[in-house]
Amino acid sequence: MRERDVLEEFRPLFRPRSVAVVGATNNPFKLGYHALAAVRSAGFEGEVYPVHPREEEVQGLKAYPSVEALPEGVELYIFAVPGPAAVEEAGKAARRGARAGVIFAGGFREMGAEGERLQRELARRADEAGMKVVGPNCIGVLNPSGKLNATFAFPLSWFPPGDVAVVSQSGGMGNVILNHMLDERVGLSKFVSLGNRANLDFHHVLEYLAEDPETAVICLFVEGLDHGREFLEKASLAASRKPVLVYSRGYSGKASRAALSHTGASASSEEIYRGAFRQAGVLAVDSAEELVCAAKALSLGAVPRGEGLFLCTHTAGPAIALAEICERGGLRFPDLRAELASAMEEFLPPGAAPGNPLDAFAFAWTDPSIYLRAVDLALSQEDVHAAVAVFASGAASGIRFPFREYARLGKEHGKPVYLCVLTPFLTPGELDQAREEGIPTYNTPEKAGKALVRAAEYHRLSRDRASR
């Protein structure tokens, strides 16, 4: 039997050769206007076909009066029409050989029995034609490297490409995650807002992302699972190849009912979900911010091979906060060997005691080489598996942290180095430089601490998987 080509199966969704926007319009107060604007603003290189029953031209493009009037072979259809109309139009597109579709409209299974019936009919028509449908009740699909913005938000076209994928049941939470990614300078490989999951669910997309050469880390937002066994199987397969992280919500009574009314999903107990995620080797986190901060570290390959951490700073308060987060998360700060402490004492300023954590006072701010010398010594100790530096940027003073030299030390010792830079001004530029050097860099001790904890936890998950 011929082996399936999963990448080709999903190509019409993420890299279509042609796109039709059903419901496209010149009226900026209609969703169809923004859907077509989004496709065009991304610089999509294939053919784009607006569908409108009365307009001859939409946003400068030739319009077609119906799906039946379109040229043969359109691969991706975006449906910016109400629910019942979307089902009808999707059926027409399926009969004309559509390979993939995105349906924004709500009013399906989240609305009760009639909506459930409507969604089943949608799934039946799509399945019979082999058409993959994202949604309904979603914000669509994004592939920056493929210049595809199949959403109704044209600003998403400016999202920088990268290697972190996001699959979110909720469109709104998907936006929250994307916002954090922009803040953290984390590039995107693929974004999928699943919504009600008519015939495309988490396990289908996980199977694709496990194979996708552009994706190094997979991030999920889950409100509830309808196909638990299939999810565990595909999540486990994906996690054997690349990090898979999940942020899940909807466990409490009110939250569970809200999830059900939103995307038609009903969550079970948190303990069951957490256990299932662990079983699959999926790393669970507690917030969207934590999801992105952890993904940032893992995409850079900054995985400590143990729990030992060295921390150095010139500003005690933030370092104390970071250290407490790390210790509560299972990391530890090994005492330095006597000969290393003695060597460190030779270059530390008066009053600074060699140790771990290390506070070198303001002298290390005016002379950041103190950081480099201390980290070089500490990383030579076998039970120190990573280092983190906390540095308050000089902003307009001209003092900069030595990113390149710091990164070089980590590479020489074969251990990850993290950085927490505290500044209100230069963080964007510094984050970009740090990423180029492969240093996970954060602007608060909370972000840095939680990222370290999750990266170490990922190592434990991987180690446990390998021992099974």
ABEGO torsion letter per residue (X at the ends): XBBBBAAAAAAAAABBABBBBBGBBABAABAAAAAAAAAAAAGBABBBBBBBAABABBGGBBBBABAAABBBGBABBBBBBBAAAAAAAAAAAAAAGBABBBBABBGBAAAEAAAAAAAAAAAAAAAAAGBBBBOBGBAEBBBAAAGBBBBABAAAAABBBBABBBBBABAAAAAAAAAAAAAAGBBBABBBBAEAGAABBAAAAAAAAAABAABABBBBBBABBABAAAAAAAAAAAAAABBBBBBBBGABAAAAAAAAAAAGBBBBBAAAAAAAAAAAGBBBBABAAAAAAAAAAAAAGBBBAEABBBBBBABAAAAAAAAAAAAAAGBBBBBBBAAAAAAAAAABBBGBBBEOBBBAEAAAAABAAAAAAAAAAAAABAABABBBBBBBBAEAAGBBBBAAAAAAAAAAAGBBBBBBBBBAAAAAAAAAAAAAAGBBBBABAAAAAAAAAAAAAAAAAAAAAAAX
